Amino acid sequence: MAPMKLYGATLSWNVTRCVAALEEAGADYEIVPINFGTGEHKSPEHLARNPFGQVPALQDGDLVIFESRAICKYACRKNKPELLKEGDLKEAAIVDVWVEVEAHQYTSALSPILFEVLIKPMLGGTCDQKVVDENLEKLKKVLEVYEARLSKSKYLAGDYISLADLNHASVTLCLFATPYASVFDAYPHVKAWWSGLMARPSVQKVAALMKPSA
Amino acid sequence: MAPVTVFGSAVFANAARVLVCLEEVGIEYEVVEVDYMAKEHKGPEHLSRNPFGQIPALQDGDVMLFESRAISKYVLRKYGKASNVDLLREDSAEEAALVDVWTEVEAHHYFPAIAPIVYECVVFPARLGMQPNQKVVDESLEKLGKVLEIYEARLSKSKYLAGDFFSFADLTHFPYTYYFMKTTHASLLDKFPHVKAWWEDLMSRPSTKKHGAGMFLEP
């Protein structure tokens, strides 16, 4: 059985979101780089995988899918459905809730910060501090909710790790590459939760992939 | 047995997303209003249902959920089989993946392009008496046009977004598209015949016809 192919650059936190899930689920996969510099993401071959010309995309036999969170769920369903709490209606719903929260509350506040601080300079632009500051305020409000939640349970969906926690790994690793990681200091339960995630081999694999090569 | 309770009425697009799913599975439910203008969604009672102070939330016995897409999936998963309704296709990892793909596309490509038009042209005039910001509307229309080109290509190859079967991926487009089609920009869909046909098919369903009637926002 051929390994699954994850298409994209490991610089992308959307690609590495999938790496965390694929690693944790113990999936057999390989990363196939897509070269943004040569416009490969807009080539007909890649558009056939992802019609929006973005990364990641995943190929597993005849199946080709895109959107990182859809890929993460597929990886879990096939290899480790307990990460989704499949089979338990209540717990599966709570996992789904916090998977949505990562996307619509946490990453929606964090990714504009990451874009301004990490990506824009690479594209020859300058960081818009106003955007960073506004989104840091939004992020703090989200972290207040996380702090309350993680005071009551070890992980976001309950006392078990789930895809909801793992989906935070790539963007949070990026946060720690900016000067703003100290935003976590005011939230001790969030900090402890993050330390726990960072210790997992799956998240360490993502951290290693994100390091710029020597 | 207490019926399922949804906090937030069909006027709220994200609540409407959940309500059409409840209609599709045909179970009994009740709707409890949350007074947005009185900031009831930020009050302690609603915050205990949804810590982000947003609408909707859903209670089913001892289960309390928020985030409309998570709630919708719970409803479809729990009650679908009994009504012979399978909009998630979770018995097939491949089909479920395609449903997930196009559900994510709605959330991350479609919604960001269409929602500003709905807020500017429907919500702000009705709730705040404001006139639409034409710059925002024009930029969003351009983005939406590009997204619809991709939908047109997709729907030229399959009857529905995830394949030749109707799924939550299609249904999740209902609320914001419904409001968009009430604006003067509805004619944008005329450029995309497969998208238009897909929308008309979606609107022919009893669930969308019923909740469309509750989505009434006038100044």
Interface residues (C-beta under 8 A of the other chain):
Chain A: P51 F52 L63 I65 F66 E67 R69 A70 K73 Y74 R77 K78 E86 L89 K90 A92 A93 I94 D96 V97 V99 E100 V101 A103 H104 Q105 V142 V145 A148 R149
Chain B: P51 F52 D62 V63 L65 F66 E67 R69 A70 I71 K73 Y74 R77 K78 E90 A93 E94 A96 A97 L98 D100 V101 T103 E104 V105 A107 H108 H109 I150 A153 R154
